[in-house]
Amino acid sequence: MELARVEGTVVATAKAGRLQGRKLLLVNLTGPDTKPTNNYLVAVDSVGAGDGEIVIVVRGSSARQTDDLTNVPTDSSIVAIVDTIELRGGVVYSKDQRTEGASR
């Protein structure tokens, strides 16, 4: 599992049948301090994530392990929206307070 920030949406009108109706999001992988790495992925959203949110992304065969993504042709999926990240005894990210120890 990896942390990432949702930074955009990918629209593809022509796509595989099993991707029909799926939201595709552009995510920037981050460290636990939420600093961006500038390593981008397109991920299938399975949890209703929104722009700017910190999410958990899984890749490879794990990306198809949720009930609604079985047999979907994806190599990366968003499986959780992060509420809080604690690092070295301090909160570096809180969704409710939008507290971040690092700038975007």
C-alpha positions in Angstrom: 0.0 0.0 0.0 1.1 3.5 -0.8 0.0 7.0 0.1 -0.9 9.5 -2.6 -2.7 12.8 -3.0 -5.5 13.0 -5.6 -4.6 15.8 -8.0 -6.9 15.3 -10.9 -9.4 13.3 -13.0 -8.7 11.3 -16.1 -11.5 11.1 -18.6 -11.5 8.3 -21.2 -14.6 8.0 -23.4 -13.3 4.9 -25.2 -12.2 2.3 -22.6 -12.6 -1.4 -21.8 -16.1 -2.5 -21.0 -15.3 -3.4 -17.4 -13.9 0.1 -16.8 -17.3 1.7 -17.9 -18.7 3.7 -15.0 -15.5 3.8 -13.1 -13.9 7.0 -11.9 -10.3 7.3 -12.9 -8.2 9.7 -10.8 -4.7 11.0 -11.2 -2.7 10.6 -8.0 0.7 11.8 -6.9 2.5 9.3 -4.6 3.6 10.9 -1.4 5.8 10.0 1.6 4.2 9.7 5.1 4.9 13.4 5.6 2.5 14.0 2.6 5.3 15.6 0.5 4.7 14.8 -3.2 7.2 12.6 -5.0 6.1 13.6 -8.6 5.5 10.0 -9.4 2.0 9.9 -10.9 -0.5 7.1 -11.3 -3.9 6.7 -12.8 -6.0 4.7 -10.3 -9.5 3.4 -10.3 -11.4 5.0 -7.4 -13.3 2.5 -5.3 -14.1 4.8 -2.3 -15.3 8.1 -3.7 -12.1 10.1 -3.2 -12.0 13.8 -4.1 -9.4 16.3 -5.2 -6.7 17.1 -2.7 -7.5 14.1 -0.4 -4.7 11.8 0.8 -5.6 8.2 -0.2 -4.2 4.7 0.0 -3.4 3.2 -3.3 -2.7 -0.5 -4.0 -1.0 -1.8 -7.1 -0.6 -5.1 -8.9 -2.9 -8.0 -8.2 -4.0 -6.3 -5.0 -5.7 -3.6 -7.0 -8.3 -6.1 -8.0 -9.0 -7.6 -4.6 -12.0 -5.5 -3.5 -15.4 -6.9 -4.1 -16.3 -4.3 -6.7 -13.0 -4.5 -8.7 -12.8 -8.2 -9.3 -12.1 -8.8 -13.0 -11.6 -5.0 -13.6 -8.5 -4.4 -15.8 -6.6 -2.2 -13.3 -3.1 -2.2 -11.9 -3.7 0.6 -9.4 -6.8 1.3 -7.2 -7.7 3.7 -4.5 -8.9 1.6 -1.5 -9.1 4.1 1.4 -9.3 7.8 2.2 -6.9 8.8 4.9 -8.2 10.5 8.0 -5.0 11.0 10.0 -1.3 10.3 9.6 0.9 10.2 12.7 4.7 10.3 12.2 7.3 10.2 14.9 4.8 11.0 17.6 3.1 13.9 15.8 0.2 14.4 13.5 1.4 15.4 10.1 -1.9 15.1 8.3 -5.5 15.4 9.5 -8.4 15.4 7.0 -10.8 17.1 9.4 -8.3 20.0 10.2 -6.4 19.8 6.9 -3.3 19.9 9.2 -0.2 19.1 7.2 3.4 19.1 8.3 4.5 19.6 4.7 3.3 22.0 2.0 1.6 20.7 -1.1 
